[in-house]
């Protein structure tokens, strides 16, 4: 799966950073959310839902644990997607 020890170490560091630093994510709205608030159309976005919305997980109270797990889960999903896509592209060559 991993071609070198460095790849495995890199993945471990990414998961560690995601699990730890996601606890420090800003509670302030991002740029798009802030513009939507300022221009008064934020209510139109009320129908949007996400599994990892605001670094939380269903069934886990919003805490440092939930934020860390959401960061780790997000990084793991992105890694799996990119790894799978790169495997398919290599096989097509």
Helices and strands as residue ranges (DSSP letters): H 5-21, G 22-24, H 31-39, G 42-45, G 53-55, H 64-92
